[in-house]
Each structure stands twice: as C-alpha cells, then as structure tokens.
Amino acid sequence: MAKSILVVGSVALDSVKTSMGETDHALGGSAVYFSLAASEFAPVRVVGVVGDDFPASGRKLLSGKGIALDGLETVAGGKTFHWAGTYDKDFRVATTLKTELNVFQSFRPKLGEKEKNCEILFLANIDPDLQLSVLSQMRAPKLVACDTMNFWISGKKASLVRLLKHVDIFFINEEEIRQLTGEYNIIKAGRKTMKMGPQALVVKKGDCGAMLFFKDSIVPVPACAVEDVKDPTGAGDSFGGGFMGSLAAARRWDTLPELTKAMFYGTVIASFNVESFSVKRLGSLSRAELHSRFRKFTGLLKVS
C-alpha cells in the first residue's frame, strides 16, 4: 500500500499569459500542482491557506482526486495568494507582473493529528524557517523532501542550510544551486550540496530535463518531448509530485533504481502539466494515460 504524503506550500490563483493564450485567477500554487501529481500514486494531504475568494470548484477538483483538505485554512475576509506573469515565446523566461501574497503573507502552518502522522513530508517552496517549523511538528516521517527558490537562498541561506541537515531529498534548479554553492559547474555544485545533508539531490533543468545525485551516482534524465506547450507554470512542482508519488508507491525509496524510476515519472507527469493552462490537464489526467506515456518514454530510452 502506498505511503501517505503531506505537502505544505502555497495554494494560489494565477493569472498567466503565454504565446498560446492567457488565463485569469486560475487555480495554482506549489501545493496544488504537487498534490495533483502525487495523487496519481498515493494518498495526499495538503496544508495551506486561502481567502474566502477561493473557488468552490478548486476544492471540488482537489477532493475529487482524493486529496485531503482538512489542513487547508480559510481566512474570512481575506484574499488568496495571487501571482500574475508572462512567458516569452520559447517558455524559458518568466516575467512577474504582480505578486500579491495576501493571506499567504501571514501563513503559519499548524498540523493536525492526521497531518503529523503522514509517512512522507514534502516541504514545498516556502520560508525555510516555516519548513523547519513544520518538520518539528511531525511525529516520525519516513522520508522528508523539500524545495526552495532563489529568494530564500538570498535572504535566509543559513536557515536553508540548517534545514538541509534534516532532509532526505532536496529539489533545486540550476540557477539556484549555483547561487547556493557558488559553483557554476552543476556536478561540482551538486557534490557540494550533497555534503550539506541530503541523501539524494534533484537538479531541475527546465526543458533540458533533470539530474539526480545519489551516493556516487549521477543520473541525467531528458525532458519528455511535448508538441503543444501551453503553459509551463507548475512544471517543477508537478515533477516533484510525480517523483515523490512514485517513491510513496515503492517498497523503499533509498535505492538508485527506485529514485531513477521516480525521475522518469516526475518528468512524464510534468509533460502533461504543460499541455494546458493552470491544472486543467492534471485534473483530467487518467492513470492509464500516465502509465502509457511512461512506458513509451522509458522504452525509447531503454529503461526497464
């Protein structure tokens, strides 16, 4: 039976414009993308905060995927975190037009009994001091993973480094790991980051794929080719959800074969995410579609 996953992160409403169209105040946020992806493999619980402007349709979509929302706090009279941005024509550069933290600004995660007892904890991109606070509330998680961003590396590097001593798997992108370590070469940066505590490291490289570091092994995985990209928002978070979901469904996580398999599932589910704006594609994704694309993708790369 798959292990239970707790994700703590942002639940948001995003306004996004790309060369393929645009959307206004659509469902988004790191915890949302992650939970939808992970729910294809394992039971997921979300801890986050929204305002009373958060649409009932959003709750219905998440609940319909079996995602537990007991830990989703609603602040009366408050507004949900809102991000607005645009992407360039090749989807590689995002320009932020507006960031309205709203109720997320004063978010202080408090875990209920069911959340404290989850077997796997994923700390999505929030203040590392808050990530440490969440970790301290957990009973005895079997696996702890976290993500971060350049803002926290710049402003709270000491807290992040302190957190990494208690983390099993760390997710970070190319730009961020260079900032964290001062090393431009990704392999050198990866080795340096591993010494900070994580047993496994995943370096996200956008449309160039991702790279896994585990013990003495380095496993590069290419991106899954997508013909019609609409919106790359949440690709990294959905990758993380697919990755952690795959491990939750495995007997154990600390082997290179299982971690490699998780890399492929994360890559495949992220490829579905970018096919639509917001979480529309993840919301309609079937397990049959997911596993079919996984088989085709790994078959091309001769992975069993």
Residue pairs with C-beta under 8 A, 6 or more apart in sequence:
2 41
2 42
2 43
2 245
2 248
2 249
3 42
3 119
3 120
3 142
3 143
3 248
3 249
4 42
4 43
4 44
4 45
4 117
4 118
4 119
4 120
4 248
5 38
5 42
5 43
5 44
5 45
5 118
5 119
5 120
5 121
5 122
5 244
5 245
5 248
6 44
6 45
6 46
6 47
6 71
6 111
6 115
6 118
6 120
6 121
6 122
6 138
6 141
7 31
7 34
7 35
7 38
7 44
7 45
7 46
7 47
7 122
7 124
7 241
8 31
8 46
8 47
8 48
8 109
8 121
8 122
8 123
8 124
8 126
8 130
8 131
8 134
9 29
9 30
9 31
9 34
9 48
9 122
9 123
9 124
9 125
9 126
9 237
10 29
10 30
10 31
10 32
10 48
10 81
10 104
10 124
10 125
10 126
11 29
11 31
11 32
11 46
11 48
11 49
11 50
11 54
11 58
11 72
11 80
11 81
12 27
12 28
12 29
12 32
12 80
12 81
12 82
12 83
12 104
13 25
13 26
13 27
13 28
13 53
13 54
13 80
13 81
13 82
14 23
14 25
14 26
14 27
14 28
14 29
14 82
14 83
14 84
14 85
14 233
14 278
15 22
15 23
15 24
15 25
15 26
15 82
15 83
15 84
15 85
15 97
15 98
16 22
16 23
16 26
16 28
16 84
16 85
16 86
16 87
16 231
16 233
16 277
16 278
17 85
17 86
17 87
18 86
18 87
18 91
18 230
18 231
18 232
18 277
19 87
19 89
20 228
20 229
20 230
20 231
21 230
21 277
22 277
23 231
23 277
23 278
25 82
26 277
26 278
26 279
27 55
27 57
27 58
27 61
27 278
27 279
28 83
28 233
28 234
28 278
28 279
29 48
29 81
30 124
30 125
30 147
30 234
30 237
31 46
31 47
31 48
31 124
32 46
32 58
32 62
32 234
32 237
32 279
33 234
33 237
33 238
33 241
33 273
33 279
33 282
34 122
34 124
34 237
34 238
34 240
34 241
34 244
35 44
35 46
35 62
35 65
35 67
35 241
36 62
36 65
36 67
36 238
36 241
36 279
36 282
36 283
37 237
37 238
37 239
37 240
37 241
37 242
37 245
37 266
37 269
37 270
37 273
37 282
38 44
38 122
38 241
38 242
38 244
38 245
38 248
39 65
39 66
39 67
39 241
39 245
40 242
40 245
40 269
40 285
40 287
40 290
41 242
41 245
41 246
41 248
41 249
41 265
42 120
42 245
42 248
42 249
43 66
43 68
44 66
44 67
44 68
44 245
45 67
45 68
45 70
45 71
45 114
45 115
45 118
46 62
46 67
46 68
46 69
46 71
46 72
47 71
47 72
47 109
47 111
47 115
47 134
48 71
48 72
48 73
48 107
49 72
49 73
49 74
49 75
49 103
49 104
49 107
50 72
50 73
50 74
50 75
50 78
50 80
50 81
50 103
51 74
51 75
51 77
51 78
51 79
51 80
51 102
51 103
52 74
52 75
52 76
52 77
52 78
53 79
53 80
54 74
54 80
59 69
59 72
61 279
61 283
62 69
63 69
65 283
68 114
70 112
70 114
70 115
71 109
71 111
71 112
71 115
75 103
78 102
78 103
79 100
79 102
79 103
80 102
80 103
80 104
81 100
81 101
81 102
81 103
81 104
82 98
82 99
82 100
82 102
83 96
83 98
83 99
83 100
84 96
84 97
84 98
84 99
85 94
85 95
85 96
85 97
85 98
85 233
86 94
86 95
86 97
87 93
87 94
87 95
87 231
87 232
88 95
91 207
91 229
91 232
91 274
92 206
92 207
94 232
94 233
107 126
107 130
108 130
108 133
109 130
109 133
109 134
109 137
110 137
111 134
111 137
111 138
116 137
116 138
116 139
117 139
118 138
118 141
119 141
119 142
119 143
119 248
120 141
120 142
120 143
120 144
120 145
120 244
120 247
120 248
121 134
121 135
121 138
121 141
121 143
121 144
121 145
122 145
122 146
122 147
122 240
122 241
122 244
123 131
123 134
123 135
123 144
123 145
123 146
123 147
123 163
123 167
124 146
124 147
124 237
124 240
125 147
125 148
125 149
125 152
125 237
127 152
127 156
127 159
128 148
128 152
128 156
128 159
128 160
128 162
128 163
129 156
129 159
131 146
131 163
132 159
132 162
132 163
132 166
135 144
135 163
135 166
138 144
143 168
143 169
143 247
143 253
144 166
144 167
144 168
144 169
145 167
145 168
145 169
145 170
145 171
145 240
145 244
146 163
146 164
146 167
146 169
146 170
146 171
147 171
147 172
147 236
147 237
147 240
148 160
148 170
148 171
148 172
148 176
149 176
150 175
150 176
150 179
152 159
152 160
153 160
153 176
153 179
153 180
154 179
157 180
160 180
161 196
164 170
164 193
164 196
164 197
164 198
165 196
165 197
166 197
167 197
167 198
168 198
168 199
168 200
168 253
168 254
169 198
169 199
169 200
169 201
169 202
169 244
169 253
170 193
170 198
170 200
170 201
170 202
171 202
171 204
171 236
171 240
171 243
172 180
172 193
172 201
172 202
172 203
172 204
173 203
173 204
173 205
173 206
173 236
174 186
174 203
174 204
174 205
174 206
177 183
177 186
177 189
177 190
177 193
177 203
178 184
178 186
178 189
180 189
180 193
181 188
181 189
181 192
181 193
183 189
183 192
186 203
186 211
187 218
189 203
190 201
190 203
190 211
190 213
190 218
191 213
193 201
193 213
194 201
194 213
199 214
199 254
200 212
200 213
200 214
200 254
200 259
201 212
201 213
201 214
202 210
202 211
202 212
202 213
202 243
202 263
202 266
203 210
203 211
203 213
204 210
204 236
204 239
205 211
205 223
206 223
206 232
206 235
207 223
208 222
208 223
209 220
209 221
209 222
209 223
209 267
210 220
210 221
210 239
210 263
210 266
210 267
211 218
211 219
211 220
211 221
212 218
212 219
212 220
212 221
212 259
212 260
212 263
214 256
214 259
215 256
217 256
219 256
219 259
219 260
219 263
221 260
221 263
221 264
221 267
222 267
222 301
223 267
223 270
223 271
224 267
224 268
224 270
224 271
224 293
224 297
225 271
226 271
226 274
226 275
228 275
229 274
229 275
230 274
230 275
230 276
230 277
231 274
231 276
231 277
231 278
232 274
233 277
233 278
234 273
234 279
235 270
235 273
235 274
236 270
238 266
238 269
238 270
238 272
238 273
238 282
239 266
239 267
239 269
239 270
240 266
241 266
241 269
242 262
242 265
242 266
242 267
242 268
242 269
242 270
243 262
243 263
243 265
243 266
244 262
245 265
246 258
246 261
246 262
246 265
246 266
247 253
247 258
247 259
247 262
250 258
250 261
250 262
252 258
253 259
253 262
260 303
264 294
264 297
264 298
264 303
265 290
265 294
267 297
268 290
268 293
268 294
268 297
269 282
269 285
269 290
271 293
272 281
272 282
272 285
272 289
272 290
272 293
273 279
273 281
273 282
274 281
275 281
298 304
